[in-house]
Amino acid sequence: MPKLKTKSGAKKRFKFTASGKVKAGVAGKRHRLISHNSKYIRQNRGTQVMSDADARKIKSYMPYA
């Protein structure tokens, strides 16, 4: 059987936890932050765990992760 390729965009954007959940950076933090309030900016620091539906799709992009 041929090897499956990992989607290189997914490789750069997602990491897996030890239990197999998918972590990703929070969207909406790159530019135009003046329109967001401080609470929004503060709460969206770091990473978040993706929902189960999204995680299933991401895992198909990364077959060997």
Buried (B, 14 or more C-beta within 10 A) or exposed (E): EEEEEEBEEBEEBBEBEEEEEBBBBEEEEEEEEEEEEEEEEEEBEEBBEBEEEEBEEBBEBBEEB
